[in-house]
Amino acid sequence: MEILSIFGLQLVFSLLVYSLIANWLVMPKLNSLPRDKALFWLILPHTSRHIGLSFLVPGLATSPLDSAFSVPTAYGDLLAAVLALVALVALRSGRKGVLALVWLFNVAGTVDLLLALSHPEVVPNFGAVWFIPTMLVPLLLVSHFLIFKQLLSKKT
């Protein structure tokens, strides 16, 4: 099987599994929580997106990743992690305007992931960072979708 096929299969399979987990386990619990608490739990995993800086570390990829991919992806992930942390602090403090911060984080974080996935040419060189787009990105995409659902819901 070719590398891009393996990558695509792992990405789609992870998306499917995380979507089923979200539907069967996560959503029923989140639906019983106030929106701010549900958003807190959905945003929390995104504070670890600083791991995307790994794309800039020499030696983790089998050969240097194209900087057109690695630089915006790494710093986009760092920005998403910072925005997630700011949104979490705002959610915990109960400040006004918190939903605007959550919207900003969620749109920026989603766009960052989708842009990173638009570079299939770098896949053969991922090496040790292979797990980020095949395991973490699908989890984060499902989380972003659930955050959008919470933001668009009528619950408070």
LOMAR-345471 format. One record per residue: x, y, z of N, C-alpha, C, CB in turn. Coordinates in pm, 1 decimal, padded with zeros to 6 digits, always signed. Glycine has a CB too. Example, Ala and Ser with C-alpha at 12.3 -4.5 7.8 and 13.67 -1.06 7.14 Angstrom:
2
{site {+01319.0,-00569.0,+00780.0},{+01230.0,-00450.0,+00780.0},{+01320.0,-00330.0,+00780.0},{+01130.8,-00447.3,+00904.6}}
{site {+01285.0,-00225.0,+00708.0},{+01367.0,-00106.0,+00714.0},{+01290.0,+00003.0,+00787.0},{+01408.4,-00059.8,+00572.5}}
***
This chain:
156
{site {+00085.3,-00117.0,+00000.0},{+00000.0,+00000.0,+00000.0},{+00090.4,+00124.0,+00000.0},{-00097.3,-00000.6,+00123.3}}
{site {+00051.7,+00226.0,-00075.6},{+00130.9,+00348.2,-00084.1},{+00115.5,+00433.6,+00042.1},{+00090.0,+00428.9,-00207.6}}
{site {+00216.0,+00513.8,+00067.6},{+00219.0,+00595.1,+00189.8},{+00097.0,+00686.6,+00199.7},{+00347.2,+00679.0,+00194.5}}
{site {+00061.2,+00755.7,+00091.3},{-00054.9,+00845.7,+00096.1},{-00184.0,+00769.1,+00121.2},{-00066.3,+00924.9,-00034.3}}
{site {-00193.2,+00647.2,+00070.6},{-00312.3,+00564.7,+00095.6},{-00320.3,+00524.6,+00242.7},{-00310.8,+00438.5,+00006.3}}
{site {-00207.4,+00486.4,+00299.1},{-00204.2,+00450.5,+00441.4},{-00242.1,+00572.1,+00525.8},{-00063.3,+00397.3,+00482.2}}
{site {-00183.7,+00686.2,+00493.4},{-00213.1,+00809.9,+00565.0},{-00363.1,+00840.7,+00558.3},{-00131.1,+00927.3,+00506.5}}
{site {-00417.8,+00838.0,+00437.4},{-00559.8,+00867.6,+00418.9},{-00649.1,+00770.8,+00493.5},{-00594.7,+00865.5,+00272.5}}
{site {-00615.3,+00642.5,+00489.2},{-00694.1,+00542.0,+00559.5},{-00688.7,+00564.3,+00710.2},{-00644.4,+00401.4,+00525.0}}
{site {-00571.1,+00591.4,+00763.3},{-00559.4,+00615.9,+00907.1},{-00633.4,+00742.1,+00948.4},{-00412.8,+00626.3,+00947.2}}
{site {-00624.2,+00846.2,+00869.1},{-00693.6,+00971.5,+00898.3},{-00844.9,+00951.1,+00899.7},{-00655.6,+01078.8,+00795.5}}
{site {-00897.7,+00886.6,+00796.5},{-01042.3,+00862.7,+00787.0},{-01089.3,+00768.7,+00897.7},{-01078.5,+00804.1,+00649.0}}
{site {-01013.8,+00665.4,+00925.4},{-01052.2,+00570.8,+01030.6},{-01055.8,+00640.5,+01166.2},{-00954.5,+00451.2,+01034.7}}
{site {-00955.1,+00722.1,+01194.4},{-00953.7,+00795.9,+01320.9},{-01072.8,+00891.4,+01329.1},{-00821.6,+00874.0,+01336.3}}
{site {-01103.5,+00960.5,+01219.7},{-01220.3,+01049.3,+01218.1},{-01348.3,+00972.1,+01247.7},{-01232.1,+01120.0,+01082.3}}
{site {-01361.7,+00855.6,+01187.2},{-01480.3,+00772.3,+01208.4},{-01490.4,+00728.0,+01354.4},{-01476.7,+00649.3,+01115.7}}
{site {-01382.5,+00676.0,+01408.8},{-01384.3,+00626.8,+01547.5},{-01413.3,+00740.0,+01644.9},{-01250.3,+00560.1,+01583.2}}
{site {-01345.0,+00854.6,+01628.6},{-01369.3,+00967.6,+01718.8},{-01511.1,+01021.9,+01704.6},{-01268.5,+01079.0,+01692.2}}
{site {-01565.3,+01019.1,+01584.6},{-01703.0,+01064.0,+01563.8},{-01801.8,+00971.8,+01634.1},{-01734.9,+01070.9,+01414.2}}
{site {-01777.6,+00841.7,+01628.2},{-01864.9,+00747.2,+01698.2},{-01855.9,+00765.4,+01849.7},{-01828.6,+00602.8,+01660.3}}
{site {-01735.7,+00782.0,+01899.7},{-01717.8,+00805.8,+02043.6},{-01790.5,+00933.2,+02084.5},{-01567.2,+00815.7,+02079.8}}
{site {-01775.6,+01037.5,+02002.7},{-01843.0,+01164.3,+02033.1},{-01994.5,+01146.2,+02035.9},{-01804.8,+01271.9,+01929.7}}
{site {-02046.5,+01075.5,+01938.6},{-02191.4,+01056.2,+01928.9},{-02245.4,+00966.9,+02040.3},{-02227.0,+00996.3,+01794.0}}
{site {-02176.2,+00859.2,+02070.7},{-02226.7,+00760.6,+02167.0},{-02198.0,+00797.2,+02312.3},{-02167.0,+00625.9,+02137.3}}
{site {-02083.6,+00859.4,+02338.0},{-02041.2,+00882.3,+02475.7},{-02034.2,+01029.3,+02516.4},{-01908.4,+00820.3,+02496.6}}
{site {-01976.0,+01110.7,+02432.1},{-01948.6,+01248.7,+02470.9},{-02073.9,+01336.1,+02463.4},{-01839.6,+01307.1,+02382.2}}
{site {-02144.9,+01332.9,+02351.9},{-02260.6,+01421.4,+02334.7},{-02368.9,+01400.5,+02439.9},{-02319.9,+01401.2,+02198.1}}
{site {-02404.5,+01277.5,+02474.4},{-02506.9,+01263.6,+02579.3},{-02466.4,+01331.4,+02710.1},{-02535.0,+01116.1,+02605.4}}
{site {-02340.6,+01322.7,+02746.5},{-02293.4,+01387.8,+02868.7},{-02292.5,+01539.6,+02853.3},{-02153.1,+01338.0,+02905.0}}
{site {-02240.7,+01587.2,+02739.7},{-02232.7,+01732.4,+02718.3},{-02370.7,+01796.6,+02711.9},{-02156.0,+01762.6,+02589.9}}
{site {-02467.3,+01724.5,+02658.1},{-02602.1,+01779.5,+02647.5},{-02665.9,+01802.5,+02783.7},{-02689.1,+01687.4,+02565.6}}
{site {-02614.6,+01735.4,+02886.3},{-02669.4,+01753.3,+03021.2},{-02601.1,+01867.5,+03097.2},{-02655.7,+01623.8,+03100.4}}
{site {-02497.7,+01925.5,+03036.3},{-02421.6,+02033.0,+03101.9},{-02462.3,+02169.4,+03047.6},{-02270.2,+02011.7,+03082.6}}
{site {-02445.3,+02273.4,+03129.1},{-02460.2,+02408.9,+03075.4},{-02355.4,+02430.7,+02965.5},{-02445.4,+02516.5,+03189.1}}
{site {-02386.3,+02519.1,+02871.5},{-02297.8,+02538.9,+02755.9},{-02154.9,+02573.5,+02798.0},{-02353.0,+02649.5,+02666.3}}
{site {-02135.0,+02662.2,+02895.6},{-01999.8,+02700.6,+02936.0},{-01918.7,+02580.9,+02984.9},{-02006.0,+02806.5,+03045.0}}
{site {-01981.8,+02492.4,+03059.5},{-01910.8,+02372.9,+03109.5},{-01880.3,+02276.3,+02994.8},{-01995.0,+02300.9,+03218.8}}
{site {-01976.2,+02258.8,+02904.1},{-01953.5,+02171.3,+02788.8},{-01839.2,+02226.0,+02702.8},{-02083.1,+02157.4,+02704.2}}
{site {-01839.7,+02357.1,+02679.4},{-01733.0,+02417.9,+02600.4},{-01597.6,+02402.1,+02668.0},{-01762.3,+02565.4,+02576.8}}
{site {-01594.7,+02416.0,+02798.8},{-01469.2,+02398.1,+02872.8},{-01407.5,+02261.7,+02841.0},{-01493.4,+02411.9,+03025.3}}
{site {-01486.7,+02155.3,+02852.5},{-01433.9,+02020.4,+02830.7},{-01394.7,+01996.5,+02685.9},{-01535.9,+01917.1,+02873.2}}
{site {-01465.6,+02060.3,+02593.1},{-01432.1,+02042.9,+02451.6},{-01307.2,+02121.4,+02410.7},{-01549.6,+02085.5,+02365.2}}
{site {-01284.3,+02234.6,+02475.6},{-01168.3,+02317.4,+02441.4},{-01041.3,+02266.3,+02508.9},{-01193.5,+02463.0,+02481.4}}
{site {-01053.8,+02206.5,+02624.1},{-00938.3,+02163.4,+02703.3},{-00832.5,+02086.6,+02622.7},{-00985.6,+02077.3,+02816.9}}
{site {-00867.2,+01988.1,+02540.4},{-00762.6,+01916.3,+02465.3},{-00681.8,+02005.7,+02371.4},{-00825.2,+01805.3,+02385.1}}
{site {-00740.1,+02115.8,+02328.5},{-00671.4,+02204.5,+02234.0},{-00557.7,+02282.3,+02298.5},{-00770.1,+02301.3,+02173.1}}
{site {-00554.0,+02287.4,+02430.6},{-00442.9,+02355.8,+02497.2},{-00311.6,+02280.0,+02477.6},{-00472.4,+02371.9,+02647.2}}
{site {-00319.3,+02156.6,+02431.7},{-00197.7,+02078.6,+02405.6},{-00149.9,+02092.0,+02261.5},{-00222.0,+01932.2,+02437.3}}
{site {-00210.6,+02180.9,+02186.1},{-00171.7,+02194.6,+02044.7},{-00032.4,+02253.3,+02025.3},{-00271.7,+02281.1,+01972.8}}
{site {+00032.5,+02293.6,+02131.3},{+00173.0,+02335.0,+02120.5},{+00257.8,+02221.0,+02067.2},{+00227.0,+02381.9,+02257.1}}
{site {+00205.3,+02097.5,+02074.6},{+00277.7,+01980.8,+02021.1},{+00305.9,+01997.5,+01871.7},{+00196.7,+01851.3,+02045.2}}
{site {+00227.4,+02082.1,+01804.6},{+00249.6,+02107.8,+01662.5},{+00383.2,+02173.3,+01633.5},{+00140.1,+02193.8,+01609.0}}
{site {+00445.2,+02233.3,+01734.9},{+00579.2,+02289.2,+01715.4},{+00679.9,+02179.4,+01680.1},{+00625.0,+02364.3,+01841.8}}
{site {+00641.3,+02053.9,+01701.0},{+00727.9,+01940.8,+01664.6},{+00762.1,+01941.2,+01516.3},{+00660.7,+01808.7,+01701.3}}
{site {+00676.0,+02000.5,+01434.3},{+00703.8,+02006.3,+01290.7},{+00827.1,+02090.5,+01259.6},{+00583.6,+02062.2,+01216.3}}
{site {+00873.7,+02169.7,+01355.7},{+00991.8,+02254.2,+01336.2},{+01119.7,+02191.3,+01391.3},{+00969.8,+02388.5,+01401.6}}
{site {+01107.0,+02078.1,+01460.1},{+01222.9,+02016.8,+01525.1},{+01298.4,+01928.1,+01426.2},{+01179.0,+01934.5,+01648.5}}
{site {+01424.9,+01962.8,+01399.9},{+01504.2,+01879.3,+01308.5},{+01517.7,+01737.1,+01362.7},{+01644.1,+01940.9,+01286.6}}
{site {+01507.4,+01642.1,+01274.0},{+01527.8,+01502.8,+01311.8},{+01400.3,+01425.7,+01342.3},{+01616.2,+01497.1,+01429.4}}
{site {+01291.4,+01494.9,+01372.1},{+01166.4,+01421.7,+01397.1},{+01103.4,+01373.6,+01267.3},{+01067.1,+01509.8,+01473.4}}
{site {+01116.7,+01452.5,+01162.3},{+01071.8,+01409.0,+01030.1},{+01188.6,+01336.7,+00963.2},{+01021.9,+01530.8,+00942.7}}
{site {+01157.4,+01249.9,+00867.2},{+01264.1,+01173.7,+00802.3},{+01355.2,+01263.0,+00719.9},{+01205.1,+01065.2,+00714.0}}
{site {+01302.5,+01372.5,+00668.9},{+01382.4,+01476.7,+00605.6},{+01313.0,+01608.5,+00636.9},{+01397.8,+01453.7,+00449.0}}
{site {+01382.3,+01719.8,+00625.9},{+01319.1,+01847.2,+00662.3},{+01186.5,+01866.8,+00588.3},{+01413.9,+01964.3,+00631.7}}
{site {+01085.7,+01907.9,+00663.1},{+00955.6,+01933.9,+00603.7},{+00958.7,+02068.3,+00531.6},{+00844.4,+01931.7,+00711.2}}
{site {+00888.5,+02076.4,+00421.6},{+00877.5,+02200.9,+00346.1},{+00829.8,+02311.6,+00439.6},{+00780.4,+02184.8,+00225.0}}
{site {+00901.8,+02422.3,+00442.5},{+00866.5,+02531.3,+00534.3},{+00731.5,+02593.3,+00500.0},{+00974.5,+02639.0,+00531.9}}
{site {+00684.7,+02576.6,+00376.5},{+00550.4,+02625.7,+00341.2},{+00443.2,+02549.6,+00419.6},{+00525.4,+02611.4,+00188.5}}
{site {+00476.2,+02429.6,+00465.3},{+00386.8,+02351.9,+00552.0},{+00423.1,+02370.0,+00698.8},{+00392.0,+02203.0,+00514.8}}
{site {+00550.3,+02346.4,+00732.0},{+00588.6,+02335.7,+00872.9},{+00573.4,+02465.7,+00951.1},{+00730.4,+02289.2,+00882.6}}
{site {+00609.5,+02578.3,+00893.6},{+00605.4,+02705.5,+00967.7},{+00461.2,+02747.7,+00997.8},{+00677.0,+02816.4,+00887.7}}
{site {+00373.7,+02758.5,+00895.9},{+00236.5,+02798.7,+00929.8},{+00163.4,+02695.0,+01014.6},{+00157.8,+02824.2,+00803.1}}
{site {+00192.7,+02567.6,+00995.6},{+00126.6,+02464.1,+01074.1},{+00170.3,+02470.4,+01219.8},{+00156.1,+02325.8,+01015.8}}
{site {+00298.6,+02480.3,+01242.0},{+00350.8,+02485.6,+01379.8},{+00299.9,+02608.9,+01453.7},{+00504.8,+02485.4,+01379.1}}
{site {+00312.4,+02724.3,+01390.5},{+00270.6,+02847.1,+01458.5},{+00118.8,+02861.8,+01462.0},{+00332.1,+02968.3,+01390.2}}
{site {+00049.7,+02803.7,+01365.9},{-00096.7,+02800.8,+01371.0},{-00144.9,+02717.7,+01488.6},{-00154.3,+02745.1,+01240.1}}
{site {-00078.4,+02605.5,+01512.0},{-00111.9,+02523.2,+01628.3},{-00081.4,+02595.6,+01758.9},{-00035.7,+02391.1,+01623.3}}
{site {+00031.7,+02664.8,+01763.4},{+00065.5,+02740.2,+01883.9},{-00038.5,+02849.9,+01909.4},{+00206.8,+02801.7,+01871.3}}
{site {-00078.5,+02919.0,+01804.5},{-00182.5,+03021.7,+01818.8},{-00312.3,+02959.2,+01868.7},{-00206.5,+03094.3,+01684.3}}
{site {-00350.1,+02844.2,+01813.2},{-00472.5,+02776.6,+01857.7},{-00462.4,+02737.3,+02005.1},{-00499.5,+02651.7,+01771.4}}
{site {-00344.9,+02691.7,+02048.1},{-00327.1,+02654.9,+02189.2},{-00341.4,+02776.8,+02279.6},{-00189.5,+02589.2,+02210.8}}
{site {-00284.1,+02888.0,+02239.3},{-00294.2,+03011.4,+02319.0},{-00439.1,+03059.2,+02323.6},{-00202.6,+03122.6,+02260.5}}
{site {-00506.3,+03059.6,+02207.6},{-00647.1,+03101.7,+02204.4},{-00734.3,+03007.2,+02288.2},{-00698.7,+03106.3,+02058.5}}
{site {-00703.1,+02878.8,+02285.6},{-00778.6,+02782.9,+02367.6},{-00759.6,+02813.3,+02515.3},{-00734.6,+02638.0,+02337.0}}
{site {-00637.2,+02841.2,+02554.7},{-00609.4,+02872.6,+02694.6},{-00680.8,+03001.0,+02737.7},{-00458.2,+02886.2,+02716.9}}
{site {-00677.5,+03101.8,+02653.5},{-00747.4,+03227.5,+02683.6},{-00897.5,+03202.0,+02696.2},{-00719.6,+03333.8,+02573.4}}
{site {-00952.6,+03122.8,+02604.8},{-01095.9,+03091.3,+02610.4},{-01129.9,+03014.2,+02737.9},{-01138.0,+03009.8,+02486.6}}
{site {-01043.5,+02921.0,+02777.5},{-01068.3,+02845.5,+02901.1},{-01069.1,+02936.1,+03023.4},{-00962.9,+02736.6,+02918.6}}
{site {-00972.1,+03024.7,+03031.2},{-00966.1,+03116.9,+03145.0},{-01090.7,+03204.9,+03146.1},{-00837.5,+03204.5,+03138.9}}
{site {-01131.0,+03253.5,+03029.9},{-01250.4,+03337.9,+03021.4},{-01376.0,+03258.9,+03060.5},{-01265.7,+03395.1,+02878.9}}
{site {-01384.6,+03134.5,+03016.4},{-01499.7,+03050.8,+03054.0},{-01506.0,+03031.4,+03204.3},{-01492.6,+02914.3,+02984.2}}
{site {-01392.4,+03006.6,+03266.5},{-01388.2,+02983.5,+03412.0},{-01418.9,+03110.1,+03491.4},{-01251.1,+02929.7,+03452.7}}
{site {-01385.0,+03225.3,+03434.6},{-01406.8,+03350.7,+03506.5},{-01548.8,+03402.5,+03489.9},{-01308.6,+03455.5,+03459.2}}
{site {-01620.5,+03351.1,+03389.6},{-01757.5,+03395.6,+03366.4},{-01766.9,+03535.7,+03308.6},{-01834.2,+03390.0,+03493.7}}
{site {-01661.3,+03582.8,+03246.5},{-01659.8,+03718.5,+03190.9},{-01752.3,+03730.9,+03070.8},{-01518.0,+03757.8,+03151.1}}
{site {-01797.5,+03853.2,+03048.0},{-01877.5,+03884.2,+02929.6},{-01789.5,+03871.0,+02805.7},{-01938.9,+04027.5,+02939.1}}
{site {-01852.1,+03838.1,+02695.9},{-01779.5,+03828.0,+02570.0},{-01705.8,+03697.6,+02551.1},{-01683.6,+03938.9,+02559.5}}
{site {-01725.2,+03603.3,+02641.8},{-01651.5,+03477.3,+02633.6},{-01685.9,+03400.3,+02506.1},{-01680.9,+03391.0,+02756.2}}
{site {-01810.8,+03405.9,+02463.3},{-01846.8,+03330.5,+02343.1},{-01775.2,+03384.2,+02219.6},{-01997.7,+03334.7,+02321.3}}
{site {-01747.0,+03513.1,+02216.6},{-01670.1,+03568.7,+02105.2},{-01528.8,+03509.4,+02103.3},{-01663.8,+03723.1,+02115.2}}
{site {-01469.6,+03492.8,+02220.3},{-01337.4,+03430.4,+02228.3},{-01341.9,+03284.6,+02183.8},{-01282.8,+03439.7,+02370.8}}
{site {-01446.6,+03214.8,+02223.6},{-01459.8,+03074.7,+02183.3},{-01478.4,+03065.3,+02031.7},{-01578.9,+03007.5,+02257.0}}
{site {-01559.3,+03153.0,+01974.9},{-01575.9,+03156.0,+01829.6},{-01441.4,+03181.8,+01760.8},{-01678.7,+03264.4,+01789.1}}
{site {-01367.7,+03281.2,+01809.4},{-01237.3,+03313.9,+01750.6},{-01144.8,+03192.7,+01754.8},{-01172.6,+03432.9,+01824.5}}
{site {-01133.2,+03130.6,+01872.3},{-01049.1,+03011.2,+01884.5},{-01095.4,+02902.7,+01788.5},{-01050.8,+02958.3,+02028.8}}
{site {-01225.8,+02876.6,+01786.7},{-01276.0,+02761.9,+01711.0},{-01259.8,+02781.5,+01560.4},{-01422.4,+02737.4,+01744.3}}
{site {-01285.5,+02900.2,+01511.5},{-01267.7,+02925.5,+01367.9},{-01118.9,+02918.8,+01332.5},{-01327.2,+03064.3,+01328.2}}
{site {-01034.7,+02987.5,+01409.8},{-00890.5,+02987.5,+01381.3},{-00832.5,+02846.4,+01391.2},{-00816.6,+03081.7,+01478.4}}
{site {-00871.5,+02771.8,+01493.0},{-00819.7,+02635.9,+01510.7},{-00863.7,+02541.4,+01400.8},{-00863.3,+02581.1,+01643.5}}
{site {-00988.2,+02553.3,+01358.6},{-01038.8,+02468.1,+01249.9},{-00968.0,+02499.2,+01119.0},{-01190.4,+02486.4,+01232.9}}
{site {-00956.4,+02626.8,+01087.2},{-00888.4,+02667.7,+00963.3},{-00743.7,+02618.0,+00964.2},{-00892.3,+02822.7,+00946.6}}
{site {-00676.7,+02630.8,+01077.1},{-00538.1,+02583.9,+01088.0},{-00527.5,+02434.7,+01053.5},{-00484.1,+02609.3,+01230.5}}
{site {-00615.4,+02354.3,+01110.1},{-00609.7,+02209.4,+01083.6},{-00639.7,+02177.5,+00937.9},{-00708.3,+02134.7,+01173.8}}
{site {-00739.9,+02243.9,+00882.5},{-00776.3,+02217.5,+00742.4},{-00664.9,+02261.2,+00647.2},{-00907.5,+02290.0,+00706.4}}
{site {-00601.2,+02373.7,+00676.2},{-00487.5,+02416.2,+00593.1},{-00371.8,+02317.6,+00602.7},{-00440.1,+02555.9,+00634.7}}
{site {-00345.0,+02268.2,+00722.5},{-00235.7,+02171.3,+00739.5},{-00263.1,+02043.9,+00660.4},{-00216.1,+02137.5,+00888.6}}
{site {-00389.0,+02002.5,+00656.3},{-00423.6,+01879.9,+00583.1},{-00421.2,+01898.8,+00431.5},{-00560.7,+01831.6,+00625.6}}
{site {-00406.6,+02021.5,+00386.5},{-00406.2,+02048.1,+00242.2},{-00266.9,+02035.5,+00180.4},{-00461.1,+02187.1,+00215.2}}
{site {-00173.8,+01975.0,+00251.7},{-00035.5,+01958.9,+00204.2},{+00003.5,+01811.4,+00197.7},{+00062.2,+02035.1,+00296.1}}
{site {-00056.9,+01733.4,+00109.6},{-00022.9,+01589.9,+00105.1},{+00120.8,+01562.8,+00062.7},{-00116.1,+01518.4,+00010.5}}
{site {+00185.4,+01660.0,+00002.2},{+00322.8,+01639.0,-00044.4},{+00421.7,+01615.9,+00068.8},{+00367.3,+01757.0,-00125.6}}
{site {+00387.7,+01657.9,+00191.0},{+00480.5,+01640.9,+00302.9},{+00463.0,+01507.4,+00374.7},{+00462.7,+01753.8,+00401.5}}
{site {+00353.9,+01438.0,+00346.6},{+00322.1,+01314.3,+00418.8},{+00437.1,+01213.1,+00418.6},{+00199.1,+01250.3,+00358.2}}
{site {+00501.6,+01186.0,+00305.0},{+00609.2,+01085.9,+00307.4},{+00725.6,+01119.6,+00400.5},{+00662.2,+01067.7,+00169.4}}
{site {+00738.1,+01243.4,+00441.9},{+00850.8,+01285.1,+00526.5},{+00814.7,+01300.3,+00673.3},{+00906.1,+01414.6,+00476.3}}
{site {+00693.3,+01265.2,+00714.0},{+00650.0,+01290.1,+00850.9},{+00733.3,+01218.9,+00956.7},{+00508.1,+01249.6,+00865.5}}
{site {+00775.0,+01098.3,+00930.6},{+00855.9,+01026.5,+01029.5},{+00785.3,+01017.3,+01163.7},{+00990.8,+01094.6,+01047.0}}
{site {+00854.2,+01058.1,+01269.7},{+00802.2,+01044.8,+01406.1},{+00681.6,+01134.0,+01434.6},{+00910.9,+01076.4,+01504.6}}
{site {+00657.4,+01235.6,+01351.9},{+00540.7,+01321.9,+01375.6},{+00414.9,+01269.2,+01305.1},{+00570.5,+01464.7,+01328.0}}
{site {+00422.4,+01150.4,+01248.0},{+00310.0,+01088.1,+01176.5},{+00184.4,+01082.6,+01263.4},{+00348.0,+00946.5,+01131.0}}
{site {+00200.5,+01058.6,+01393.2},{+00085.9,+01042.9,+01482.5},{+00004.9,+01171.5,+01496.9},{+00132.9,+00997.0,+01618.7}}
{site {+00066.7,+01286.6,+01474.4},{-00006.4,+01412.9,+01492.4},{-00122.2,+01421.7,+01392.6},{+00088.9,+01534.6,+01475.0}}
{site {-00096.6,+01411.4,+01261.8},{-00209.9,+01423.3,+01169.5},{-00300.0,+01298.9,+01162.7},{-00158.2,+01453.2,+01032.4}}
{site {-00249.6,+01183.0,+01200.5},{-00333.4,+01063.0,+01189.6},{-00412.9,+01031.5,+01315.4},{-00248.1,+00945.4,+01155.5}}
{site {-00368.4,+01080.6,+01430.7},{-00439.3,+01052.6,+01556.4},{-00492.7,+01178.4,+01624.2},{-00347.4,+00979.8,+01651.9}}
{site {-00410.8,+01281.6,+01633.9},{-00451.8,+01401.5,+01706.9},{-00540.4,+01493.9,+01623.5},{-00329.7,+01477.3,+01753.6}}
{site {-00506.0,+01515.7,+01498.0},{-00585.1,+01606.2,+01414.2},{-00730.3,+01558.8,+01402.1},{-00522.1,+01617.9,+01274.7}}
{site {-00756.3,+01430.3,+01376.8},{-00896.8,+01387.9,+01370.4},{-00972.0,+01411.7,+01502.1},{-00904.4,+01240.4,+01333.6}}
{site {-00906.4,+01385.6,+01613.8},{-00969.0,+01410.9,+01744.2},{-01002.2,+01558.9,+01758.8},{-00876.3,+01365.1,+01859.4}}
{site {-00908.8,+01644.6,+01721.4},{-00929.6,+01788.6,+01733.4},{-01037.3,+01838.2,+01636.3},{-00798.4,+01862.8,+01708.3}}
{site {-01042.9,+01780.8,+01516.2},{-01148.2,+01819.6,+01421.6},{-01287.2,+01784.3,+01474.0},{-01125.2,+01751.7,+01286.4}}
{site {-01300.3,+01665.0,+01531.1},{-01428.9,+01626.0,+01589.7},{-01464.0,+01719.2,+01704.5},{-01424.9,+01479.4,+01638.7}}
{site {-01365.8,+01753.5,+01784.5},{-01388.1,+01846.3,+01894.6},{-01433.2,+01983.3,+01843.2},{-01260.6,+01860.5,+01978.3}}
{site {-01368.8,+02031.9,+01738.1},{-01410.1,+02160.0,+01679.4},{-01556.0,+02153.5,+01633.7},{-01318.2,+02197.4,+01560.3}}
{site {-01592.3,+02044.3,+01569.4},{-01730.9,+02028.1,+01524.2},{-01827.0,+02033.8,+01643.0},{-01747.9,+01894.5,+01447.9}}
{site {-01792.2,+01965.1,+01751.3},{-01878.3,+01965.3,+01870.3},{-01885.3,+02105.2,+01933.8},{-01826.5,+01862.7,+01973.7}}
{site {-01775.6,+02178.7,+01927.5},{-01776.8,+02316.1,+01978.3},{-01871.3,+02401.6,+01894.4},{-01633.9,+02376.5,+01977.6}}
{site {-01863.7,+02387.5,+01762.0},{-01958.0,+02461.2,+01676.5},{-02102.4,+02426.0,+01711.6},{-01931.0,+02430.8,+01527.7}}
{site {-02128.2,+02298.2,+01736.1},{-02264.5,+02257.0,+01774.7},{-02307.9,+02325.9,+01903.5},{-02272.1,+02103.9,+01792.0}}
{site {-02219.0,+02332.4,+02000.8},{-02250.3,+02398.4,+02127.5},{-02273.8,+02548.1,+02105.8},{-02136.5,+02376.2,+02229.5}}
{site {-02189.8,+02611.0,+02025.9},{-02204.0,+02754.3,+02002.6},{-02333.7,+02788.1,+01929.3},{-02085.3,+02805.9,+01923.6}}
{site {-02377.6,+02700.1,+01843.4},{-02499.2,+02723.9,+01766.8},{-02626.2,+02676.9,+01838.8},{-02488.6,+02655.1,+01633.4}}
{site {-02608.6,+02608.5,+01949.6},{-02725.8,+02560.1,+02023.6},{-02792.3,+02675.0,+02097.9},{-02686.0,+02448.5,+02122.6}}
{site {-02915.3,+02653.9,+02133.7},{-02991.9,+02755.8,+02204.2},{-02972.4,+02748.5,+02355.3},{-03138.7,+02742.2,+02170.9}}
{site {-02901.1,+02646.6,+02404.0},{-02886.0,+02635.2,+02548.4},{-02788.2,+02739.1,+02602.8},{-02839.2,+02495.1,+02585.3}}
{site {-02802.8,+02767.2,+02729.6},{-02716.0,+02867.5,+02792.6},{-02626.3,+02803.7,+02895.9},{-02799.1,+02978.2,+02857.3}}
***
